[in-house]
């Protein structure tokens, strides 16, 4: 019996079979590469942190971080979550960290213990409702803390040692220059993703610091279990 030569484009894998006996070959799907968390005891880690969001530029920022395999920590305002739930879900899906930055940026030094607790609890709940996770750290607006606040807050309080002042000058080049000049191993850098000029600066921030050998990790990855509830930290060097 003669075998007729057949040409068939395989539906799976896009493989052409041009032999006398038709054979379909399925190509294996590309395996996702699981990220290996940098060992901050052996490499130079820094934590990029973004306050006052989420906002209209957050999604673009997440694109930039993803393209550069960089992780960050976002200190969120509870009052904004309903408007940007997809962005917040994406933060967690892409292994960024989210933290509590109060409901609407109140100065905690002006509040009573009861008001502080109510504000932070309300924000925690809003974040957990969206992400399924309870924030493990918080950042006081303006870095402002009273004795009452320190005694009331039951999370580690994350401040910063590199203030890019991006909210003030609104100049991408200045943001990059400050980050390059002031960053050291274990630094916590402060940015605000509610400003387009900040997001515009981040590609150059990443390139510049990468050239100096820095790895971009979350606060938890850099400081982890060494931080304690009720204590304030500005960088990882303070843990030594």
C-alpha positions as CSV (number, residue, x, y, z in Angstrom):
1,X,0.0,0.0,0.0
2,X,1.4,3.3,-1.0
3,X,1.7,6.0,1.7
4,X,0.7,9.5,0.5
5,X,2.9,12.3,1.7
6,X,1.0,14.6,3.9
7,X,1.7,18.2,5.0
8,X,0.0,19.2,8.3
9,X,0.6,22.1,10.6
10,X,0.3,20.8,14.1
11,X,-2.2,22.7,16.2
12,X,-0.1,22.2,19.3
13,X,3.4,23.6,19.4
14,X,3.3,24.9,15.8
15,X,5.2,21.9,14.5
16,X,5.1,21.0,10.7
17,X,4.9,17.3,10.0
18,X,6.0,16.6,6.4
19,X,6.7,12.9,6.5
20,X,4.7,10.1,5.0
21,X,3.5,9.1,8.4
22,X,2.0,12.1,10.2
23,X,3.5,12.8,13.5
24,X,2.4,15.5,15.9
25,X,4.9,16.9,18.3
26,X,3.9,18.9,21.4
27,X,6.6,21.3,22.6
28,X,6.8,21.7,26.4
29,X,5.6,24.9,27.9
30,X,8.3,27.3,29.0
31,X,8.8,26.8,32.7
32,X,8.5,29.8,34.9
33,X,11.7,30.7,36.7
34,X,11.3,31.0,40.4
35,X,13.0,33.9,41.9
36,X,15.9,33.2,44.3
37,X,15.9,35.7,47.2
38,X,19.3,37.4,47.4
39,X,21.3,36.5,50.6
40,X,21.7,39.9,52.1
41,X,24.5,38.6,54.4
42,X,26.7,38.0,51.3
43,X,25.4,40.6,48.8
44,X,24.8,44.4,49.0
45,X,21.0,44.7,49.5
46,X,18.9,47.9,49.6
47,X,15.2,48.4,50.0
48,X,13.3,50.7,47.7
49,X,10.2,51.9,49.5
50,X,7.2,53.9,48.0
51,X,4.8,55.9,50.1
52,X,1.4,57.5,49.8
53,X,0.0,55.2,47.1
54,X,-1.4,53.4,45.4
55,X,-2.0,55.9,42.6
56,X,-2.3,56.5,38.9
57,X,1.4,55.8,38.2
58,X,1.8,52.7,40.3
59,X,1.0,50.3,37.5
60,X,3.8,51.8,35.4
61,X,6.2,51.5,38.3
62,X,5.3,47.9,38.7
63,X,6.1,47.4,35.0
64,X,9.6,48.9,35.5
65,X,10.3,46.9,38.6
66,X,9.2,43.7,36.8
67,X,11.4,44.4,33.8
68,X,14.4,44.8,36.1
69,X,13.6,41.9,38.5
70,X,13.6,44.4,41.4
71,X,11.4,44.0,44.5
72,X,10.1,46.9,46.5
73,X,8.0,47.7,49.5
74,X,4.9,49.9,49.2
75,X,3.5,51.8,52.3
76,X,-0.1,52.2,51.4
77,X,-2.8,54.6,52.5
78,X,-6.0,52.7,53.3
79,X,-8.3,55.3,51.9
80,X,-6.9,54.7,48.3
81,X,-7.2,51.0,48.1
82,X,-10.8,50.9,46.8
83,X,-9.7,52.9,43.7
84,X,-6.6,50.8,43.0
85,X,-7.3,47.2,44.1
86,X,-5.9,45.7,40.9
87,X,-2.5,47.4,41.4
88,X,-2.4,46.3,45.1
89,X,-3.2,42.7,44.1
90,X,-0.5,42.9,41.5
91,X,2.1,44.0,44.1
92,X,1.5,40.9,46.1
93,X,1.3,38.6,43.0
94,X,4.7,39.9,41.9
95,X,6.3,39.4,45.3
96,X,6.5,43.0,46.5
97,X,5.8,43.8,50.1
98,X,2.9,46.0,51.3
99,X,2.9,47.9,54.6
100,X,0.6,50.2,56.6
101,X,1.0,54.0,56.1
102,X,-2.2,54.9,58.0
103,X,-5.6,55.5,56.5
104,X,-5.2,59.0,55.2
105,X,-1.7,60.2,56.1
106,X,-2.5,61.5,59.6
107,X,0.4,62.8,61.8
108,X,0.4,60.1,64.5
109,X,2.2,62.5,66.9
110,X,-1.1,64.4,67.1
111,X,-3.3,61.5,67.9
112,X,-4.3,59.7,71.1
113,X,-3.5,56.0,71.6
114,X,-7.0,55.1,70.8
115,X,-7.0,57.1,67.6
116,X,-3.7,55.6,66.5
117,X,-5.0,52.1,67.1
118,X,-8.2,52.7,65.3
119,X,-6.5,54.2,62.3
120,X,-3.9,51.5,61.9
121,X,-6.4,48.7,62.5
122,X,-8.7,50.1,59.8
123,X,-5.8,50.3,57.3
124,X,-4.6,46.8,58.2
125,X,-8.1,45.4,57.5
126,X,-8.4,47.2,54.2
127,X,-5.0,45.8,53.0
128,X,-5.9,42.3,54.2
129,X,-9.3,42.5,52.4
130,X,-7.5,43.1,49.1
131,X,-4.4,41.0,49.5
132,X,-5.3,38.4,52.0
133,X,-2.2,39.3,54.0
134,X,-1.8,41.4,57.1
135,X,1.0,44.0,56.8
136,X,3.9,43.2,59.0
137,X,5.5,46.7,59.2
138,X,4.2,50.2,59.1
139,X,5.6,53.6,58.3
140,X,4.5,56.8,60.2
141,X,3.6,59.7,57.9
142,X,6.4,62.3,57.9
143,X,8.4,59.9,60.0
144,X,6.6,61.6,63.0
145,X,6.4,59.6,66.2
146,X,5.4,60.6,69.7
147,X,6.0,58.7,72.9
148,X,2.4,57.7,72.7
149,X,2.7,56.4,69.2
150,X,5.8,54.4,70.0
151,X,4.0,52.8,73.0
152,X,0.9,52.1,71.0
153,X,2.1,50.8,67.6
154,X,2.4,47.0,67.7
155,X,4.4,46.6,64.5
156,X,8.0,47.4,63.6
157,X,8.2,51.0,62.4
158,X,10.2,51.5,59.2
159,X,11.7,54.9,58.6
160,X,14.5,55.5,56.0
161,X,18.1,56.7,55.7
162,X,17.9,58.0,52.1
163,X,15.3,60.6,51.5
164,X,15.3,61.4,47.8
165,X,13.0,64.5,48.4
166,X,11.2,63.5,45.2
167,X,7.9,65.0,46.5
168,X,9.6,68.4,46.9
169,X,11.9,69.0,43.8
170,X,9.9,66.8,41.4
171,X,13.0,66.3,39.2
172,X,14.0,62.8,38.0
173,X,17.7,63.7,37.7
174,X,17.9,65.0,41.2
175,X,16.1,61.9,42.5
176,X,18.7,59.7,40.8
177,X,21.6,61.8,42.1
178,X,20.5,61.7,45.7
179,X,20.0,57.9,45.5
180,X,23.4,57.4,43.9
181,X,25.2,59.7,46.4
182,X,23.5,58.6,49.7
183,X,22.8,54.9,49.3
184,X,24.9,52.4,51.2
185,X,24.6,48.7,51.9
186,X,21.4,48.1,53.9
187,X,19.9,51.5,53.0
188,X,16.1,52.1,53.0
189,X,15.3,54.6,50.2
190,X,12.2,56.8,50.3
191,X,10.2,57.5,47.2
192,X,6.6,58.4,46.4
193,X,4.9,56.6,43.5
194,X,2.1,59.2,43.4
195,X,4.4,61.5,41.4
196,X,5.1,60.8,37.7
197,X,8.5,62.4,38.0
198,X,9.5,59.8,40.6
199,X,8.4,56.9,38.4
200,X,10.3,58.5,35.5
201,X,13.5,58.4,37.7
202,X,13.3,54.7,38.7
203,X,14.9,53.1,35.6
204,X,18.0,55.2,36.1
205,X,18.0,54.6,39.8
206,X,17.9,50.9,39.2
207,X,20.6,51.1,36.5
208,X,22.9,53.3,38.6
209,X,22.6,51.3,41.8
210,X,22.9,48.0,39.9
211,X,26.2,49.2,38.5
212,X,27.4,49.7,42.1
213,X,26.5,46.1,42.9
214,X,23.2,46.6,44.8
215,X,20.4,44.0,44.9
216,X,16.8,45.3,45.3
217,X,14.8,43.5,48.0
218,X,11.8,44.0,50.2
219,X,12.1,45.3,53.7
220,X,11.2,41.9,55.0
221,X,13.9,40.2,52.9
222,X,16.5,42.7,54.0
223,X,15.6,43.0,57.7
224,X,13.3,40.0,58.4
225,X,12.8,38.6,61.9
226,X,15.5,40.9,63.3
227,X,13.0,43.8,63.6
228,X,10.8,44.0,66.6
229,X,7.3,45.4,67.2
230,X,7.3,48.8,68.7
231,X,10.8,49.7,67.6
232,X,11.8,52.1,64.8
233,X,14.4,51.4,62.2
234,X,16.0,53.5,59.5
235,X,18.2,50.9,57.8
236,X,19.5,47.4,58.1
237,X,22.9,48.6,59.4
238,X,21.1,49.5,62.7
239,X,20.5,45.8,63.3
240,X,24.2,45.1,63.7
